[in-house]
Amino acid sequence: MRLSRVYERRRSQRFHPFETLMEVVMEQIAKNEWAELCDRISKRLLGLRAEIEVQSLDLGDQIEAEFLPILGITYDHKDDVVVIALEGLAHLIPHPVDIQTKGYDDNIEAVLIVDKEGVRHLTSFREPLKLPPPPAE
């Protein structure tokens, strides 16, 4: 695995895991490791919520899903497709050419997948919001 450096600029006021004026180090994953990576991080992501943002020159930035419970991520090498399964949604990314992760093995914050058309599929993860305890009476 080699590290690549990604530079992003703030496009909006809302939080975005890669929106920073400082350098963000992403880990680029070799294609022969994609299936194993997806299986490994799927186990760690259970119980988290995911936001999927699709970024392209034609459409701009579009939110596909806004922090839905994540069920898993898989890479099918036979059909050459990544599937990000969320509650009520399966996001398919055909013919990926690049997968990068932000975070560490035990704490993946986001996955960036680029397809053969150059469309970027950014999936970021977070803990579900916890409600405060009811007031004592």
N, C-alpha and C positions, 0 to 999 in steps of 0.2 A: 504494500500500500504506500502511496506517496501522498504528500500533503500539497495542496494547492492553496493559493491565497485569493480570496474573493473580496472585491471592493464594491460596496453598495452605498448609495446615498439615500437620505431620507426623502421619500416621495409623498408621504402623508403624515398626519399627526398621530395615527393609531399605531399601536405597538406592532412591530414586525421583527422576527428574530434576526434578520439579516440587515435591518436598517440601522446603520451606524456609520459615522464618518471615520471611525477607526477601522483598522484592518481586522477581518474576521478569518480565522484559519478553519478551513473545511478539510475533511479527510476524503480524498477521492478513493473509491472502492473499485478494485479490479473486477472485471466482468465475471471471472470464474468464481468470485466470492459473493455475488449478489444473492443467490438463493440462500446460502448459509447466513448471510447478514440479515435478510428478511426474517428468516425463521428465528434467529437469535433475538432480534429486537422486538419481534411480535410478542414473545413471552414477557418481555420487560414492560411493554406498553399497555398490557391489559389493565383496565381500570382508569386509563388516562383518556383525555379528550383530544381530538385532532381537528385542526383547521387546514383545509386544502385550498391553496391559491394557485390559479393557473395564470401564467404570465407569458404573453406573446406580443410581438410587434403589431399584429393585425387586430387583436382584441383588447390589448392593454392588460391590466391586472383584474382578474375576475375571481371572486370568492365562490368556490364550488361547494364547500361545506364549512360551517362555522361552529367549531368545537363540539362535534358529535362524539359519542363514545366510540373508541376504536376497537375493532374486533381482530385485526391483524393485517400484515403486509406479506405478500408472497411474490416471488418471481418465478414464472413458468418459462424455462429455457426452450421448451419445445415450440411454444407459440410466441416466444419472445415478447412477453407482456408482464408488466408489474400490476398487481391488483392491490389497492388499498381499500380494505373492507371496514366501513363504518356502520353504525347502527342506521339502517334504512338506506344505505348508499354503498355501491361498489364503484370506485373510481379506477378506470382502466387506463394504463399508459402503455400503448403499443410501441414496440421497437425502441426501447430506451437505449441511449448511447452513453449516458454518464449518470452515475449515482454518487452523491456526496452526502456526508453526514456532519452535523454540528453537535458537539458534545462528546461524551465518553461512553464506553461500553455500558456502564450501569446507568448513565444519564444522557440518553440521546434527546436533544432538544428539538431537532428538525432534520428532515431528509429532503434533499433537493434532487429531483430526477429530471433530466433533459431528454426529450424524445428526438427522433431522427429529423423532425421538422424544426427543431430548435425551440420548441415550446417548453417552458420551465414549469414543473409541477412541484410546488413547495408545500410540504406538509409539516406543520409545527405542532408540538405536543405540550399539554399542560395538565396539571392536576385538576379534577373537577372542583368547582367552588364549594366550600363547606359552609353550611348554614350555621349561624351562631346558635348557641344553646338558648332554649326558651327562657324568658325572664323568670326569676324566682318570685313566687307569690307570697 
